Amino acid sequence: MHTYYLIFACSYLLSTWGTYLNKKYQLTAGTGRSATAVYMIVNGIASALLPAFMFFFTDESLEMTPYSLVFAFATVMCAAIATVGTLKAYEKGQIAIVTTFTTVGSIVMSCAWGILFLKERITVEQAIAIILMLISVLIVTVRKEVKIDKSVLWLLVLAAVTSSFTSVLSKQHQVEKTYATVNTLSYSLWVGIIRSVVFGLFLLYDTKKNGGEMQKLSGMSFGYAIGASAISGLCYIINLITAVVLPITITSPLGTALSIFLSAIMARVAYHEKMTKTQMAGMVLCVIGIFIFAWSK
């Protein structure tokens, strides 16, 4: 069990490098709809090619079942809706609020799903750790000067719900016992293919809507997108593997806490971003929550 937790934590350490490359992509390509769609297409292709390549070094074979395809499509659609909702909310200047809604919503819904439907249990120590992690997320992301625009409130809720369901659906697929499912590499491959198709259609629609003009990206931007996507695909495969053993009531808050902590370290080292005292206090709570979880029975 401890080995799986170590692998899970290492995947988030690896994803920090992916976050760095993702940030570089945003700085060179922008954060518009077209740039986001191109990134998701590249991400989908990389997510498909990586498991396809790994088939040559494992005993796994390509599998396909109706149940897995439906879940893969639902996972991609949830991610697509969350992306569109997030972009729309960003247009209103709700960046900090969107971050809070998606992260906290993901933790709460994932934990609720694990407890109600997967019959998972958490200890008192783990519950305390989760609460501290939730508080740390709120402290780090919420700003006094940021107000919620009621006209986009439903978009924020939609983004939070669909974002959390991407991890819930993956977990549910990995532990499914009633219906026939595919192996981890096959599922990752199908998710990647469907993601490329969905965002490819979105890019065509957005390009047509803008008079047929498609945003041009530099080779450097594509390089950043490919690197970030390859890391994202590998981390997704690792998370699928650990999802079979580890409870989502623990991995969701722990993963969020690790992501926030490691991203803050990366931002400080790579981009020299400063943190306020309030944010640092939130990071301390985040670390305390991680340590309480690590030593809980």
C-alpha positions as CSV (number, residue, x, y, z in Angstrom):
1,M,0.0,0.0,0.0
2,H,2.8,2.4,0.9
3,T,4.5,1.8,-2.4
4,Y,1.3,2.9,-4.3
5,Y,1.2,6.1,-2.2
6,L,4.8,6.7,-3.0
7,I,4.1,6.2,-6.7
8,F,1.1,8.4,-6.5
9,A,3.1,11.2,-4.9
10,C,5.9,10.8,-7.4
11,S,3.4,11.3,-10.2
12,Y,2.5,14.7,-8.8
13,L,6.2,15.6,-8.5
14,L,6.5,14.7,-12.1
15,S,3.4,16.7,-13.0
16,T,5.1,19.8,-11.5
17,W,7.5,19.8,-14.4
18,G,4.4,19.4,-16.7
19,T,2.9,22.5,-15.0
20,Y,6.1,24.4,-15.8
21,L,5.9,23.5,-19.5
22,N,2.1,24.2,-19.5
23,K,2.9,27.7,-18.1
24,K,5.5,28.2,-20.8
25,Y,2.9,27.2,-23.4
26,Q,0.4,29.7,-22.1
27,L,3.1,32.5,-22.1
28,T,4.0,31.8,-25.7
29,A,0.6,30.8,-27.2
30,G,-1.9,32.7,-24.9
31,T,-4.9,31.4,-23.1
32,G,-7.6,31.9,-25.8
33,R,-10.0,29.3,-26.9
34,S,-8.0,28.3,-30.0
35,A,-4.8,28.0,-28.0
36,T,-6.5,25.9,-25.4
37,A,-8.2,23.6,-28.0
38,V,-4.8,23.1,-29.7
39,Y,-3.2,22.2,-26.4
40,M,-6.0,19.7,-25.6
41,I,-5.7,18.1,-29.1
42,V,-1.9,17.7,-28.6
43,N,-2.6,16.4,-25.1
44,G,-5.1,13.8,-26.5
45,I,-2.6,12.6,-29.2
46,A,0.2,12.3,-26.7
47,S,-2.2,10.5,-24.2
48,A,-3.0,8.0,-27.0
49,L,0.5,7.5,-28.4
50,L,2.1,6.9,-24.9
51,P,0.1,3.8,-24.0
52,A,0.2,2.7,-27.6
53,F,4.0,2.7,-27.3
54,M,3.9,1.0,-23.9
55,F,2.0,-1.9,-25.4
56,F,5.3,-3.1,-27.0
57,F,6.9,-3.5,-23.6
58,T,4.1,-5.1,-21.6
59,D,1.9,-8.1,-21.9
60,E,-1.2,-6.0,-22.2
61,S,-3.2,-6.0,-25.5
62,L,-5.5,-3.4,-27.0
63,E,-9.0,-3.9,-25.7
64,M,-12.4,-2.3,-26.3
65,T,-15.7,-2.7,-24.6
66,P,-18.9,-0.6,-24.9
67,Y,-18.8,0.2,-21.1
68,S,-15.2,1.6,-21.2
69,L,-15.9,3.6,-24.4
70,V,-18.9,5.2,-22.7
71,F,-16.9,6.0,-19.6
72,A,-14.0,7.4,-21.7
73,F,-16.3,9.6,-23.7
74,A,-18.0,10.8,-20.5
75,T,-14.6,11.6,-19.0
76,V,-13.6,13.6,-22.0
77,M,-16.9,15.4,-22.2
78,C,-16.7,16.4,-18.5
79,A,-13.2,17.7,-19.1
80,A,-14.4,19.6,-22.2
81,I,-17.4,21.2,-20.4
82,A,-15.2,22.1,-17.5
83,T,-12.7,23.7,-19.9
84,V,-15.4,25.7,-21.7
85,G,-17.0,26.8,-18.4
86,T,-13.7,27.8,-17.0
87,L,-12.8,29.9,-20.1
88,K,-16.2,31.6,-20.0
89,A,-15.7,32.4,-16.3
90,Y,-12.2,33.7,-17.0
91,E,-13.6,36.2,-19.4
92,K,-15.5,37.8,-16.4
93,G,-12.2,38.0,-14.4
94,Q,-13.2,35.2,-12.0
95,I,-9.8,33.4,-12.1
96,A,-9.4,33.0,-8.3
97,I,-13.0,32.0,-7.8
98,V,-12.9,29.4,-10.6
99,T,-9.8,27.9,-9.0
100,T,-11.4,27.7,-5.7
101,F,-14.7,26.2,-7.0
102,T,-12.9,23.5,-9.1
103,T,-10.4,22.4,-6.5
104,V,-12.7,22.5,-3.4
105,G,-15.5,21.1,-5.5
106,S,-13.3,18.3,-6.7
107,I,-12.3,17.3,-3.2
108,V,-15.8,17.4,-1.7
109,M,-17.5,15.5,-4.6
110,S,-14.8,12.9,-4.9
111,C,-14.8,12.2,-1.1
112,A,-18.6,12.1,-1.1
113,W,-18.6,9.7,-4.1
114,G,-16.1,7.4,-2.4
115,I,-18.0,7.3,0.9
116,L,-21.5,7.0,-0.5
117,F,-21.0,4.7,-3.6
118,L,-17.7,3.0,-3.2
119,K,-18.2,2.3,0.6
120,E,-14.8,3.8,1.4
121,R,-13.9,4.8,5.0
122,I,-11.6,7.4,6.4
123,T,-10.1,7.7,9.9
124,V,-10.4,10.7,12.2
125,E,-6.8,11.7,11.5
126,Q,-7.5,11.5,7.8
127,A,-10.7,13.6,8.1
128,I,-8.7,16.2,10.0
129,A,-6.0,16.2,7.3
130,I,-8.7,16.6,4.6
131,I,-10.3,19.6,6.4
132,L,-6.8,21.2,6.7
133,M,-6.2,20.7,3.0
134,L,-9.6,22.2,2.2
135,I,-8.8,25.3,4.3
136,S,-5.4,25.6,2.7
137,V,-7.0,25.7,-0.7
138,L,-9.4,28.4,0.3
139,I,-6.7,30.5,1.9
140,V,-4.3,30.2,-1.1
141,T,-7.0,30.9,-3.8
142,V,-9.6,33.2,-2.4
143,R,-8.9,37.0,-2.6
144,K,-10.9,39.8,-0.8
145,E,-10.9,41.9,-4.0
146,V,-12.5,39.1,-6.1
147,K,-16.3,39.0,-6.1
148,I,-18.5,36.4,-7.6
149,D,-20.4,37.5,-10.7
150,K,-23.8,36.0,-10.3
151,S,-24.2,35.9,-14.1
152,V,-21.5,33.3,-14.3
153,L,-22.2,31.5,-11.1
154,W,-23.9,28.6,-12.9
155,L,-20.8,28.2,-15.1
156,L,-18.6,28.0,-12.0
157,V,-20.8,25.3,-10.5
158,L,-20.8,23.4,-13.8
159,A,-17.1,23.7,-14.1
160,A,-16.6,22.4,-10.5
161,V,-19.0,19.5,-11.0
162,T,-17.7,18.3,-14.3
163,S,-14.0,18.8,-13.3
164,S,-14.5,16.6,-10.2
165,F,-16.3,13.9,-12.3
166,T,-13.2,13.4,-14.5
167,S,-11.5,11.8,-11.6
168,V,-14.6,10.1,-10.2
169,L,-15.3,8.4,-13.6
170,S,-11.8,7.2,-13.9
171,K,-11.9,5.7,-10.4
172,Q,-15.3,4.1,-11.0
173,H,-14.0,2.5,-14.2
174,Q,-10.9,1.1,-12.5
175,V,-12.9,-0.6,-9.7
176,E,-15.9,-1.7,-11.8
177,K,-16.8,-5.4,-11.2
178,T,-20.2,-5.8,-12.9
179,Y,-19.5,-4.7,-16.5
180,A,-16.6,-5.7,-18.7
181,T,-13.8,-3.1,-18.7
182,V,-10.5,-2.7,-20.6
183,N,-7.0,-2.6,-19.2
184,T,-5.4,0.6,-18.0
185,L,-3.3,1.2,-21.2
186,S,-6.3,0.7,-23.4
187,Y,-8.5,3.0,-21.4
188,S,-5.9,5.7,-21.4
189,L,-5.5,5.3,-25.2
190,W,-9.3,5.6,-25.8
191,V,-9.5,8.7,-23.6
192,G,-6.7,10.3,-25.6
193,I,-8.3,9.5,-29.0
194,I,-11.7,10.8,-27.9
195,R,-10.2,13.9,-26.4
196,S,-8.4,14.7,-29.7
197,V,-11.6,14.3,-31.7
198,V,-13.8,16.3,-29.3
199,F,-11.4,19.3,-29.1
200,G,-10.6,19.0,-32.8
201,L,-14.3,19.5,-33.6
202,F,-14.4,22.4,-31.1
203,L,-11.4,24.0,-32.8
204,L,-13.1,23.7,-36.2
205,Y,-16.3,25.2,-34.8
206,D,-14.4,28.1,-33.1
207,T,-12.3,28.7,-36.2
208,K,-15.5,28.8,-38.4
209,K,-17.1,31.2,-35.9
210,N,-14.1,33.5,-36.2
211,G,-14.3,33.8,-39.9
212,G,-12.1,30.8,-40.8
213,E,-9.0,32.3,-39.2
214,M,-7.0,29.9,-37.0
215,Q,-4.5,31.1,-34.5
216,K,-0.9,30.4,-35.6
217,L,1.4,28.9,-33.0
218,S,5.2,28.8,-33.0
219,G,7.3,25.6,-33.0
220,M,8.4,26.5,-29.5
221,S,4.8,26.6,-28.3
222,F,4.1,23.2,-29.9
223,G,7.2,21.8,-28.1
224,Y,6.0,23.0,-24.8
225,A,2.5,21.5,-25.5
226,I,4.0,18.1,-26.5
227,G,6.3,18.0,-23.5
228,A,3.5,18.9,-21.0
229,S,1.1,16.5,-22.7
230,A,3.5,13.6,-22.6
231,I,4.0,14.2,-18.8
232,S,0.3,14.6,-18.3
233,G,-0.4,11.3,-20.2
234,L,2.2,9.4,-18.1
235,C,0.8,10.8,-14.8
236,Y,-2.8,9.9,-15.9
237,I,-1.7,6.3,-16.5
238,I,0.0,6.2,-13.1
239,N,-3.2,7.6,-11.5
240,L,-5.3,4.9,-13.2
241,I,-3.0,2.2,-11.9
242,T,-3.1,3.5,-8.3
243,A,-6.8,4.1,-8.5
244,V,-7.3,0.4,-8.3
245,V,-5.8,0.2,-4.9
246,L,-6.0,3.7,-3.3
247,P,-9.3,5.2,-2.0
248,I,-10.5,8.3,-3.8
249,T,-11.4,9.8,-0.5
250,I,-7.7,10.1,0.2
251,T,-6.1,10.5,-3.2
252,S,-8.3,13.5,-4.2
253,P,-7.5,15.8,-1.3
254,L,-3.9,14.5,-1.1
255,G,-3.4,15.0,-4.8
256,T,-4.8,18.6,-4.6
257,A,-2.6,19.5,-1.7
258,L,0.5,18.1,-3.4
259,S,-0.4,19.9,-6.6
260,I,-0.8,23.3,-4.8
261,F,2.3,22.9,-2.7
262,L,4.6,21.7,-5.5
263,S,3.2,24.3,-8.0
264,A,3.9,27.0,-5.5
265,I,7.5,25.8,-5.1
266,M,7.8,25.6,-8.9
267,A,6.4,29.1,-9.4
268,R,8.8,30.5,-6.8
269,V,11.9,28.7,-8.2
270,A,11.2,29.1,-12.0
271,Y,9.3,32.4,-12.1
272,H,10.3,34.1,-8.9
273,E,6.6,34.6,-7.9
274,K,6.2,35.9,-4.4
275,M,3.6,34.7,-2.0
276,T,1.7,36.8,0.6
277,K,1.8,35.9,4.3
278,T,-1.8,34.6,4.0
279,Q,-0.8,32.3,1.2
280,M,2.2,31.1,3.1
281,A,0.0,30.3,6.0
282,G,-2.3,28.3,3.7
283,M,0.8,26.4,2.4
284,V,1.8,25.6,6.0
285,L,-1.7,24.2,6.6
286,C,-1.4,22.2,3.4
287,V,1.9,20.7,4.6
288,I,0.5,19.9,8.0
289,G,-2.5,18.1,6.4
290,I,-0.1,16.1,4.2
291,F,2.0,15.0,7.2
292,I,-1.1,14.1,9.3
293,F,-2.4,12.0,6.5
294,A,1.1,10.4,6.0
295,W,1.2,9.2,9.6
296,S,-2.4,8.3,10.0
297,K,-3.3,4.7,10.4
